[in-house]
């Protein structure tokens, strides 16, 4: 009777001949997770500041609405109160829009800095990996040449 070949041992030997270095993938995952954490921190900080600006703006608008809702003695006073409210609201809107723009500018600058730093790290890691691979191939080629 024919003996069946043990493919488990064959596969183990074959896979052992092609070692895989998973540390590069692990490092890439860790670096990506760290970058995502930093980017999330930037986004959350911006959201918090934006919420604070909106909250202050809303409270200010409600306080000013209290003045406009009061009864006036003369009809002309209603026009004056409405005009004052409109001009004050326009001024506050300009200030708050400038504050939102500052938050957006800060987010943009921090994001660019993070991405540039990540790009530099990736470039350095890629250069090191290529150098290591080149050295290994050179060593293997020298051994193969010497074996002949």
C-alpha positions in Angstrom: 0.0 0.0 0.0 1.2 3.5 -0.9 2.1 5.8 2.0 0.5 9.2 1.9 2.9 12.1 1.9 3.0 14.4 4.9 2.1 17.8 3.5 2.2 19.4 6.9 6.0 18.9 7.1 6.4 19.9 3.5 4.5 23.1 4.0 6.4 23.8 7.3 9.7 23.4 5.5 8.6 25.5 2.6 7.3 28.3 4.8 10.5 28.1 6.8 12.5 28.7 3.7 10.7 32.1 3.2 10.9 33.9 6.5 8.5 36.8 6.9 9.4 39.7 9.1 6.2 41.0 10.6 7.9 43.6 12.7 7.6 46.1 9.8 3.8 45.6 9.7 3.5 45.9 13.4 5.6 49.1 13.4 3.4 50.5 10.6 0.3 49.7 12.5 1.6 51.3 15.7 2.7 54.4 13.8 -0.7 54.7 12.1 -2.5 54.3 15.4 -0.3 56.9 17.0 -0.9 59.3 14.1 -4.6 58.7 14.3 -4.6 59.4 18.0 -2.8 62.7 17.5 -5.2 63.7 14.6 -8.2 62.8 16.7 -6.8 64.9 19.6 -6.5 67.9 17.2 -10.1 67.4 15.9 -11.6 67.0 19.4 -9.8 70.1 20.7 -11.1 72.1 17.7 -14.6 70.8 18.3 -14.5 71.8 21.9 -13.3 75.3 21.1 -15.9 75.7 18.4 -18.6 74.6 20.9 -17.4 77.1 23.4 -17.5 79.9 20.8 -21.0 78.9 19.8 -22.2 78.7 23.4 -20.9 82.2 24.2 -22.4 83.5 21.0 -25.8 82.0 21.8 -25.8 83.3 25.4 -24.9 86.8 24.1 -27.7 86.7 21.4 -30.3 85.6 24.0 -29.2 88.4 26.4 -29.6 91.0 23.7 -33.0 89.6 22.7 -34.1 90.4 26.3 -33.5 94.1 25.6 -35.3 94.0 22.2 -38.4 92.3 23.7 -39.1 95.0 26.3 -42.0 97.3 25.7 -41.0 100.8 24.5 -42.7 104.1 25.2 -42.5 105.4 21.7 -42.9 103.6 18.3 -39.6 105.2 17.2 -37.9 103.5 20.1 -38.7 100.1 18.6 -36.8 101.0 15.5 -33.8 102.3 17.5 -33.7 99.1 19.6 -33.9 96.9 16.5 -31.2 98.9 14.8 -29.0 98.6 17.9 -29.6 94.9 18.1 -28.8 94.4 14.4 -25.5 96.4 14.6 -24.4 94.7 17.8 -25.3 91.3 16.3 -23.3 92.0 13.2 -20.3 93.1 15.3 -20.5 89.9 17.4 -20.9 87.8 14.3 -17.7 89.2 12.8 -15.8 88.6 16.1 -17.1 85.0 16.3 -16.4 84.2 12.7 -12.8 85.4 13.3 -12.6 83.1 16.3 -13.9 80.2 14.2 -11.3 81.1 11.6 -8.5 81.0 14.2 -9.6 77.5 15.3 -9.7 76.3 11.7 -6.2 77.8 11.0 -4.8 76.1 14.1 -6.3 72.8 13.1 -4.8 73.2 9.6 -1.4 74.0 10.9 -1.3 71.2 13.5 -2.6 68.7 10.9 0.1 69.7 8.3 2.8 69.4 11.0 1.6 66.0 12.0 1.4 64.7 8.4 4.8 66.1 7.5 6.4 64.5 10.6 4.7 61.2 9.7 5.9 61.5 6.1 9.4 62.1 7.3 9.3 59.0 9.6 7.8 56.9 6.8 10.6 58.0 4.5 13.3 57.2 7.0 11.7 53.8 7.7 11.5 53.0 4.0 15.1 54.0 3.4 16.2 51.7 6.3 14.1 48.8 5.0 15.5 49.2 1.5 19.0 49.3 2.8 18.4 46.2 4.9 16.9 44.3 2.0 19.8 45.3 -0.3 22.3 44.2 2.3 20.5 40.8 2.7 20.3 40.3 -1.1 24.0 41.2 -1.5 25.0 38.8 1.3 22.9 36.0 -0.3 24.4 36.6 -3.7 27.9 36.5 -2.3 27.1 33.2 -0.6 25.6 31.8 -3.7 28.6 32.8 -5.8 31.0 31.4 -3.2 29.2 28.1 -3.2 29.8 27.5 -6.9 
